[in-house]
Amino acid sequence: MAASRSYGSREETFWRIVLIACCVAGFGFLIVPIFAVLPISFSSGSTLGYPLPGFSLRWYAEIFRPRPWGLTLANSLIVAGATTVLATVLGTLAAYWLTVSRFRYKKLLVAFLLAPMVVPLVIMALAFYFAFAQFGILGSYHALILAHTVLATPFVVVTVTATMSGFDTNLVRAGQSLGAAPLAVFRTITLPLIMPGVLAGAVFAFIISFDEVIVALFISSPGTKTLPIELFAQLREQLTPAI
């Protein structure tokens, strides 16, 4: 019995070491290229490459200029911030309603809400372009925020739904039995318990909006150009260490 327990312990330790090694290798694969590129940002030259001709902070001064980097960064933060708020609120309410309710076409509605995760972005961009052109808001902040909200909300729905899967609905019934209004029950009982999922969804929504480039290329204007669009243009036109 003792020998079997000892063998099991050694096997568990072995697989734990293998798991840690795989995680370290994965993180290294993702992070090492960043450290390889980082020194180029301190180059005094005008191209991306080694060896560095000299040390300079000129490219850091370049990205802090109001145009184009400052303007595009501000646009991205405005759009991503508004998108995060809208997507988090809508996604949380949708996930809560889908979890606690029972109706005939629930699966169809879930598929509809999650469709932006699987539909190609080019098709989504064309749809947004024609729709917003009809309403005359093409090239505005409103168009970008609405489009990014559609793209980001499904991720909030997924994360909050996963959190709600372990939620004890008896707590809601207990609050209601004590006379609390539905909104008060959600604010004081449900929301604090599902807050990790809500925060994770908000982070996903911000990242998706801040990093999105394909839809923004179709519906943005020179005044609402976002940072990913500027990066895309710089990569296409001139490769400088400012990138």
C-alpha positions in Angstrom: 0.0 0.0 0.0 2.8 2.4 1.0 4.7 1.5 -2.2 1.7 2.2 -4.4 1.1 5.5 -2.7 4.7 6.5 -3.2 4.6 5.5 -6.9 1.4 7.6 -7.4 3.1 10.6 -5.7 6.1 10.3 -8.0 3.9 10.1 -11.0 1.9 13.1 -9.9 5.1 15.1 -9.4 6.4 14.1 -12.8 3.3 15.3 -14.6 3.3 18.5 -12.6 6.9 19.1 -13.7 5.9 18.4 -17.3 3.0 20.8 -17.1 5.2 23.6 -15.6 7.8 23.0 -18.3 5.1 23.3 -21.1 3.8 26.5 -19.6 7.2 28.0 -19.3 7.9 27.0 -22.9 4.7 28.5 -24.1 5.2 31.8 -22.3 8.8 31.9 -23.6 7.6 31.4 -27.2 5.2 34.4 -26.7 7.5 36.7 -24.8 11.0 36.1 -26.2 10.2 37.8 -29.5 9.2 40.9 -27.6 12.5 41.1 -25.9 14.2 40.6 -29.3 12.4 43.6 -30.8 12.5 45.9 -27.8 16.1 47.1 -28.3 15.3 48.3 -31.8 13.1 51.0 -30.3 16.3 52.6 -28.9 18.0 52.6 -32.3 19.3 55.9 -33.7 18.7 54.5 -37.2 15.6 54.7 -39.4 15.1 51.1 -40.1 14.3 47.9 -38.2 17.4 45.8 -38.0 20.5 44.7 -36.2 23.2 45.8 -35.4 22.0 49.1 -34.0 23.9 52.1 -35.4 23.6 53.9 -32.0 21.5 54.6 -29.0 18.7 57.2 -29.1 15.3 58.1 -27.7 14.1 59.8 -30.8 11.5 57.2 -31.6 10.0 57.6 -28.1 9.8 61.3 -28.7 8.1 60.5 -32.0 5.3 58.4 -30.6 4.5 61.1 -28.0 3.8 63.7 -30.8 0.2 64.8 -31.0 -0.1 63.5 -34.6 -0.4 60.8 -35.6 0.2 58.7 -32.6 -1.4 60.9 -29.9 -4.6 61.4 -31.8 -5.1 57.8 -32.8 -4.3 56.6 -29.3 -6.9 59.0 -27.8 -9.5 57.8 -30.4 -8.8 54.1 -29.5 -9.1 54.8 -25.8 -12.4 56.7 -26.3 -13.9 54.0 -28.5 -12.6 51.1 -26.4 -13.8 52.7 -23.1 -17.3 53.3 -24.4 -17.4 49.9 -26.0 -16.3 48.3 -22.7 -19.1 49.9 -20.7 -21.8 49.1 -23.3 -20.7 45.5 -24.0 -20.3 44.7 -20.3 -23.7 46.0 -19.4 -25.5 44.4 -22.3 -23.5 41.1 -22.1 -24.1 40.8 -18.4 -27.8 41.4 -18.6 -28.1 39.0 -21.6 -26.1 36.2 -19.8 -28.2 36.6 -16.6 -31.5 36.5 -18.5 -30.4 33.5 -20.6 -29.3 31.6 -17.5 -32.4 32.2 -15.3 -35.1 32.0 -18.0 -36.6 29.1 -19.9 -38.2 29.5 -23.3 -38.6 27.6 -26.6 -36.1 29.4 -28.8 -33.4 29.9 -26.3 -30.7 28.0 -28.3 -31.5 30.0 -31.4 -31.1 33.3 -29.5 -27.8 32.1 -28.0 -26.6 31.3 -31.5 -27.6 34.8 -32.7 -25.9 36.5 -29.8 -22.6 34.5 -30.3 -22.7 34.9 -34.1 -20.2 37.8 -34.2 -17.6 35.4 -32.8 -17.7 33.1 -35.8 -18.8 35.4 -38.7 -15.7 36.6 -40.7 -14.8 40.1 -39.8 -14.7 41.2 -43.4 -18.4 40.3 -43.8 -19.2 42.1 -40.6 -17.3 45.1 -41.7 -19.3 45.3 -45.0 -22.5 44.9 -43.2 -21.6 47.7 -40.8 -20.5 49.9 -43.7 -23.8 49.7 -45.6 -25.9 49.9 -42.5 -24.2 53.0 -41.0 -24.1 54.6 -44.4 -27.9 54.4 -44.5 -28.2 56.2 -41.2 -25.5 58.8 -42.0 -23.2 58.0 -39.1 -20.4 56.4 -41.1 -17.0 57.7 -40.0 -18.2 58.8 -36.6 -17.4 57.7 -33.0 -20.9 56.4 -32.8 -20.4 54.0 -35.7 -17.1 52.6 -34.2 -18.6 52.2 -30.7 -21.7 50.4 -32.0 -19.7 48.1 -34.2 -17.2 47.2 -31.6 -20.0 46.7 -29.0 -21.5 44.1 -31.4 -18.2 42.4 -31.7 -17.3 42.5 -28.0 -20.7 41.6 -26.4 -20.5 37.9 -27.2 -17.3 37.5 -25.2 -19.0 39.1 -22.2 -21.9 36.8 -22.6 -19.6 33.7 -22.6 -17.6 34.7 -19.6 -20.6 35.8 -17.5 -22.6 32.7 -18.5 -19.6 30.5 -17.4 -19.7 32.2 -14.0 -23.5 31.9 -13.7 -23.2 28.1 -14.3 -22.2 27.7 -10.7 -24.5 30.3 -9.3 -27.0 29.2 -6.7 -30.4 30.5 -7.7 -31.8 29.8 -4.3 -30.0 32.9 -3.1 -32.2 35.0 -5.5 -35.3 33.3 -4.2 -34.2 33.9 -0.6 -33.8 37.6 -1.3 -37.1 37.9 -3.1 -38.9 36.0 -0.2 -37.5 38.7 2.2 -39.2 41.4 0.2 -36.3 42.7 -1.9 -37.1 44.1 -5.4 -35.6 42.3 -8.4 -33.2 45.1 -9.1 -32.1 45.1 -5.4 -31.6 41.3 -5.5 -29.5 41.6 -8.6 -27.4 44.5 -7.3 -26.8 43.1 -3.8 -26.7 39.4 -4.3 -26.2 38.3 -7.9 -23.8 41.0 -9.2 -21.2 40.6 -6.4 -21.1 36.8 -6.9 -20.7 37.0 -10.7 -18.3 40.0 -10.6 -15.2 37.9 -11.6 -16.9 36.9 -14.8 -18.1 40.5 -15.4 -14.6 41.9 -14.9 -13.1 39.3 -17.2 -15.7 40.1 -19.8 -14.9 43.8 -19.5 -11.2 43.1 -20.0 -12.0 41.0 -23.2 -14.3 43.8 -24.5 -11.6 46.4 -24.0 -8.9 44.4 -25.7 -11.1 43.4 -28.6 -12.1 47.0 -29.3 -8.6 48.5 -28.7 -7.0 45.9 -31.0 -9.7 45.7 -33.8 -8.5 47.0 -37.2 -10.6 45.3 -40.0 -14.0 46.8 -39.1 -12.4 50.1 -38.2 -10.8 50.3 -41.7 -14.2 50.2 -43.3 -16.2 52.6 -41.1 -13.7 55.1 -39.6 -12.7 58.5 -41.0 -9.5 60.5 -40.8 -10.8 62.2 -37.6 -11.7 58.9 -35.9 -8.7 56.8 -37.1 -7.7 54.4 -34.3 -4.2 53.3 -33.2 -4.4 49.8 -34.9 -5.2 51.6 -38.2 -2.2 53.9 -37.9 0.0 50.9 -37.1 -1.3 49.1 -40.1 -0.6 52.2 -42.3 2.9 52.6 -40.9 3.7 48.9 -41.5 2.5 49.2 -45.1 4.2 52.5 -45.9 7.3 52.8 -43.8 9.0 50.5 -41.2 10.4 52.7 -38.5 11.3 51.8 -34.9 8.4 54.0 -33.7 6.1 51.0 -34.6 
